Amino acid sequence: MSITQNECFVELSSFDDLARYACAFQEYPKRVYSQELDGSRIISSNQTLANTLLIFYTSMPKFGRYVSYQVTAGKEICDIVESTKNISHYAPIVHMESKISPLPVKSEKITDQFHPIQVKDLGSLARLTYDPEFPDEQNLTLFVLPHKNFWVVGYITSLEMDEVYYNFNYVKLDSEPTKHFIKYQGNQGQDPEFSDSFDHGYSYLPIIKIKNEHTIFGFSD
């Protein structure tokens, strides 16, 4: 059976979402690229799926060598800078003249389209981020996106059999979230809540907001 391998571009809501994806709670920040897309300069970071290069991108606010991400006084500060002189997390930006890969940008069908699975509550979604096979290499990133007249927050998991299958485990929300993290203290019996500040004693999950609904997340109706 022939497998289609391609690039899939997913636009983020803001530059801060891109910086958060590349840097937040990362021991080693992800590599970031800038390139031309449809006549505009974008900045992006990617995730490699079985048959798809999933590229999260947003418009590039200014030119520079690094994405800088830091938390000061409990608040995150995101920027593009020329040097790494200050205390911060830095993701190196690679400025491209050509495409970042030889894969086709568009395909009639996304081979690695996620299967949406609804989770009962935010607590269950937060606990799903624990991976017993790799307890020291947790992926904590959640994604928020619109679907019809509501919003969802979800977490990507994979199931490896003869092929790799991807799930988007999600919780329906009453409204568009305006805060960028979910904080929780499950061992104390507390329910998770959305937050924009950091308090001692809590665990935090970064939220990456998708600008528009995208078919890779598997919602077809």
SULDAZI-V936416 format. One record per residue. N is the residue number from 1. RES is the residue in one letter. PHI is phi as a letter, one per 40 degrees, with the letter a starting at -180 (NA if undefined). PSI is psi as a letter, one per 20 degrees, with the letter a starting at -180 (NA if undefined). OMEGA is omega in degrees with one decimal (999 if undefined). Layout:
# SULDAZI-V936416
N_RES_PHI_PSI_OMEGA ; N_RES_PHI_PSI_OMEGA
This chain:
# SULDAZI-V936416
1_M_NA_p_179.8 ; 2_S_c_p_179.8 ; 3_I_b_p_178.4 ; 4_T_c_p_176.8 ; 5_Q_b_p_-174.9 ; 6_N_a_r_172.6 ; 7_E_c_q_176.5 ; 8_C_b_o_-178.9 ; 9_F_c_p_178.1 ; 10_V_b_o_-176.9 ; 11_E_c_p_177.7 ; 12_L_c_r_-175.2 ; 13_S_c_h_-175.8 ; 14_S_a_r_174.6 ; 15_F_c_h_179.5 ; 16_D_d_h_177.6 ; 17_D_c_h_177.6 ; 18_L_c_g_179.4 ; 19_A_c_g_178.7 ; 20_R_c_g_179.2 ; 21_Y_c_g_-175.0 ; 22_A_c_h_-167.2 ; 23_C_b_h_-169.4 ; 24_A_c_p_178.3 ; 25_F_f_k_177.2 ; 26_Q_c_p_175.3 ; 27_E_c_h_175.6 ; 28_Y_b_o_-179.0 ; 29_P_d_q_-178.5 ; 30_K_c_q_173.7 ; 31_R_c_q_-177.8 ; 32_V_b_q_-179.7 ; 33_Y_b_q_164.5 ; 34_S_b_q_-177.9 ; 35_Q_a_r_176.1 ; 36_E_c_p_174.9 ; 37_L_a_o_179.4 ; 38_D_f_l_174.0 ; 39_G_g_j_179.8 ; 40_S_b_q_177.6 ; 41_R_c_p_179.7 ; 42_I_b_r_173.4 ; 43_I_b_p_-170.2 ; 44_S_a_r_170.1 ; 45_S_a_q_-169.8 ; 46_N_b_r_174.3 ; 47_Q_b_p_-178.1 ; 48_T_c_o_173.6 ; 49_L_c_a_-175.4 ; 50_A_c_g_-176.3 ; 51_N_b_j_-174.3 ; 52_T_a_p_168.9 ; 53_L_c_o_-177.1 ; 54_L_c_o_-172.3 ; 55_I_b_o_175.1 ; 56_F_c_p_-173.3 ; 57_Y_a_r_171.8 ; 58_T_a_r_178.2 ; 59_S_c_q_-176.8 ; 60_M_c_o_-174.3 ; 61_P_c_h_177.6 ; 62_K_a_r_-176.8 ; 63_F_c_q_178.0 ; 64_G_i_r_-174.8 ; 65_R_c_h_-174.8 ; 66_Y_a_q_163.3 ; 67_V_c_p_-179.9 ; 68_S_b_p_179.7 ; 69_Y_b_p_178.2 ; 70_Q_a_q_176.3 ; 71_V_b_o_-178.6 ; 72_T_b_p_-179.0 ; 73_A_f_k_176.7 ; 74_G_g_j_-178.8 ; 75_K_b_q_178.8 ; 76_E_c_q_177.6 ; 77_I_b_p_-176.3 ; 78_C_b_p_-176.6 ; 79_D_a_r_168.7 ; 80_I_b_p_-172.9 ; 81_V_b_r_-178.5 ; 82_E_c_h_-175.2 ; 83_S_a_r_-178.5 ; 84_T_b_l_-174.7 ; 85_K_c_h_-175.2 ; 86_N_c_r_176.9 ; 87_I_c_o_-176.5 ; 88_S_a_r_166.6 ; 89_H_c_p_-177.0 ; 90_Y_b_p_172.7 ; 91_A_b_o_-178.7 ; 92_P_c_p_178.4 ; 93_I_b_p_175.6 ; 94_V_b_o_-178.9 ; 95_H_c_p_-173.6 ; 96_M_b_q_169.4 ; 97_E_c_h_177.1 ; 98_S_b_r_173.9 ; 99_K_c_q_-178.2 ; 100_I_c_i_177.0 ; 101_S_a_r_179.0 ; 102_P_c_j_-176.6 ; 103_L_c_q_174.7 ; 104_P_c_q_-178.8 ; 105_V_c_h_-174.2 ; 106_K_b_q_177.0 ; 107_S_a_q_178.3 ; 108_E_c_h_-178.6 ; 109_K_b_p_176.6 ; 110_I_c_o_-175.0 ; 111_T_c_h_-175.5 ; 112_D_c_k_178.8 ; 113_Q_d_p_-177.0 ; 114_F_c_q_174.4 ; 115_H_c_o_-177.7 ; 116_P_c_p_178.6 ; 117_I_b_p_-177.7 ; 118_Q_c_p_178.0 ; 119_V_b_q_-171.0 ; 120_K_c_g_-174.3 ; 121_D_a_r_-178.5 ; 122_L_c_h_178.4 ; 123_G_c_g_178.1 ; 124_S_c_h_178.8 ; 125_L_c_g_178.7 ; 126_A_c_g_-179.4 ; 127_R_c_h_178.9 ; 128_L_c_h_-179.7 ; 129_T_c_i_175.5 ; 130_Y_c_p_179.3 ; 131_D_b_o_-176.8 ; 132_P_c_h_179.3 ; 133_E_c_h_179.5 ; 134_F_b_m_-174.0 ; 135_P_c_h_-179.0 ; 136_D_c_j_-178.4 ; 137_E_b_l_-175.5 ; 138_Q_c_p_170.0 ; 139_N_c_o_-172.5 ; 140_L_c_j_-169.9 ; 141_T_c_p_173.7 ; 142_L_b_q_178.7 ; 143_F_b_p_176.5 ; 144_V_b_p_178.7 ; 145_L_a_q_176.9 ; 146_P_c_q_172.5 ; 147_H_a_o_-175.0 ; 148_K_f_c_-175.9 ; 149_N_b_k_176.6 ; 150_F_a_r_179.2 ; 151_W_b_q_176.3 ; 152_V_b_q_171.0 ; 153_V_b_p_-173.2 ; 154_G_a_r_-175.1 ; 155_Y_b_p_-177.5 ; 156_I_c_p_172.6 ; 157_T_b_r_179.6 ; 158_S_b_q_177.2 ; 159_L_b_o_-176.3 ; 160_E_b_o_174.7 ; 161_M_b_c_172.9 ; 162_D_c_h_172.8 ; 163_E_b_r_177.5 ; 164_V_c_p_178.3 ; 165_Y_b_p_-177.7 ; 166_Y_b_p_177.2 ; 167_N_b_q_169.9 ; 168_F_b_n_-177.3 ; 169_N_c_p_-168.2 ; 170_Y_b_q_173.1 ; 171_V_b_p_175.7 ; 172_K_c_q_-179.9 ; 173_L_b_q_179.2 ; 174_D_c_h_-177.8 ; 175_S_a_r_178.3 ; 176_E_c_p_178.4 ; 177_P_c_p_179.3 ; 178_T_b_i_179.4 ; 179_K_b_q_-163.7 ; 180_H_b_j_178.8 ; 181_F_a_q_166.5 ; 182_I_b_p_177.5 ; 183_K_b_q_-179.3 ; 184_Y_a_q_177.0 ; 185_Q_a_m_-172.5 ; 186_G_d_h_-178.6 ; 187_N_c_i_176.4 ; 188_Q_b_j_178.2 ; 189_G_g_j_-179.0 ; 190_Q_c_q_177.0 ; 191_D_c_q_176.9 ; 192_P_c_q_176.2 ; 193_E_a_q_177.3 ; 194_F_c_q_-175.9 ; 195_S_a_q_173.3 ; 196_D_b_j_-179.8 ; 197_S_b_r_-175.5 ; 198_F_b_p_177.6 ; 199_D_b_q_-178.8 ; 200_H_c_p_174.5 ; 201_G_g_i_-179.7 ; 202_Y_b_q_169.8 ; 203_S_c_q_-175.4 ; 204_Y_b_q_175.4 ; 205_L_b_p_178.8 ; 206_P_c_q_179.8 ; 207_I_b_p_176.7 ; 208_I_b_p_-175.6 ; 209_K_c_p_176.5 ; 210_I_c_p_-173.6 ; 211_K_c_g_-178.3 ; 212_N_b_q_175.9 ; 213_E_d_q_-177.9 ; 214_H_b_q_-174.3 ; 215_T_c_h_-177.3 ; 216_I_c_h_-179.5 ; 217_F_c_i_167.6 ; 218_G_g_j_179.3 ; 219_F_c_o_-175.9 ; 220_S_b_i_-179.9 ; 221_D_a_NA_999
